[in-house]
Amino acid sequence: MTTDPRRHVPKVDRVVDALEGLPHPLLVACAREAVAAARDRVAAGDVVTEAAVVAEAEARVDALRRGLLHRVVNATGVIVHTNLGRAPVDAASLSAAAEVATGYSNLEYRLDAGARGSRHEHAGSLLARACGAEAGIVVNNNAAAVLLALGALARGREVVVSRGELVEIGGGFRVPEIMAESRCRLVEVGTTNRTRLTDYASQLRADTALLLKVHASNYRMVGFTEATPVEELATLGPPVMVDAGSGLVDEQTPWLGGRPDWLHDEPGIRQSIEAGAGIVTFSGDKLLGGPQAGVIVGRADLVRACAAHPLARAVRADKMTLAALQHVALAYLSGDAGALPLWRMAGATVDELRDRAALVVAQLGTGTVVDTEAVAGGGSLPGLTIPSVGVAVQVADADATLARLRAHDVVARIERDAVVCDLRTVDPVDDARLVSALVAACG
Ligand SMILES: *Cc1c(COP(=O)(O)O)cnc(C)c1O
């Protein structure tokens, strides 16, 4: 008598019939994997049932669905969270993008002349105006902006950089490597902690294309340090290029009604331009508060050279990004940038946050309102924290609770063995979601 336990391994088609929730080819892939795994188990001597194989296939479908790009609640207190999509884009900017992109548009067409136009005439020039610059263009991201600007303005020539600014921003963006990619010759000056005007001046040659300043972004030097400001570099002759990184349009933050303490010495784009920078590059989705993009603003002739370079075609921004960024630029120009999600979150008062936290605790029936420290994140302002408020829940196993919260699309953090949800980065419309996730994860 033979009992072949494999007879319990169902055919793939049978398993697929029991699945739902994804396009057919994906259900088939999940079913195949579950059947193959069951055959392996049988080969190892296990007995499997059809129900177990279907359950495993369903689990794979679930895992695949959960892996799809979707909205999550950021309760980490890191506002520009690199792994959670950086700055949220405001709904009005997205509507503007939808309005433009669901039909045809004047993307590269001048309606008055009935002739070809440029995609840089919209968001690019508005952002330039918002920053007090002559001209501007938008590309895919800031890494592309730096690559393009260096390639267009300094290919085959020398670019002078302080040794203190030869940084790695993260995600593989290293200044010396970008220089090499752009075929510029890097000329290092000064020391790691101190670089003076005379250090730059001593390296000037006929072949010097740019003096480059790079925002150190994710690290900070303290103590015996000295850097040369743009204003002084601009007296030397060659154009000064600033990779500003985070894209703070104006360090006086007029849209917040004044400069908050937590912004500390984060340099503004407008101030770099005023100080004489010839070209400034920055990200669209850090402290600008828009969609992923790289912005190049500055002197008209330099920006034109960037736009005309062959690389510009390879890294150009698409119409949806340009439409959303145009909306963001208009918000800055009208003084309404405080309504962008980034600035709404950053600008929420501790009292507002405390009220919301108290409500969450009341609905939860457990936990405490705690003072926390949120951060701007996204490679800006290391070590600078924004006073914030969260909900702390004491649990037996904080790591396990954090994992259960993630299963409900809430990303929180652990502090002193408690699970802490920082409310500064939670959209108030998501408070109810946060409560139900906490109930499910801690209950
Ligand atoms: C973030 C950053 C970059 C890279 O910008 P992306 O938009 O991520 O491509 C480059 N330089 C600096 C100084 C940065 O902070």
The ligand as a Tripos MOL2 file, in Angstrom:
@<TRIPOS>MOLECULE
LIG
   15    15     1     0     0
SMALL
NO_CHARGES

@<TRIPOS>ATOM
      1 C1         19.7570   65.7110   -0.5910 C.3       1 LIG1
      2 C2         20.9600   66.3220   -1.1900 C.ar      1 LIG1
      3 C3         21.3690   65.9810   -2.4850 C.ar      1 LIG1
      4 C4         20.6110   64.9640   -3.3060 C.3       1 LIG1
      5 O1         19.3500   65.4810   -3.6270 O.3       1 LIG1
      6 P1         18.2260   64.5030   -4.2490 P.3       1 LIG1
      7 O2         17.0490   65.3900   -4.4520 O.co2     1 LIG1
      8 O3         18.0200   63.4380   -3.2260 O.co2     1 LIG1
      9 O4         18.7670   63.9570   -5.5030 O.co2     1 LIG1
     10 C5         22.4840   66.5890   -2.9980 C.ar      1 LIG1
     11 N1         23.1810   67.4770   -2.2920 N.ar      1 LIG1
     12 C6         22.8310   67.8310   -1.0380 C.ar      1 LIG1
     13 C7         23.6630   68.8430   -0.3030 C.3       1 LIG1
     14 C8         21.7060   67.2710   -0.4380 C.ar      1 LIG1
     15 O5         21.3500   67.6130    0.7940 O.3       1 LIG1
@<TRIPOS>BOND
     1     1     2 1
     2     2     3 ar
     3     2    14 ar
     4     3     4 1
     5     3    10 ar
     6     4     5 1
     7     5     6 1
     8     6     7 2
     9     6     8 1
    10     6     9 1
    11    10    11 ar
    12    11    12 ar
    13    12    13 1
    14    12    14 ar
    15    14    15 1
@<TRIPOS>SUBSTRUCTURE
     1 LIG1         1 GROUP 0 **** ****
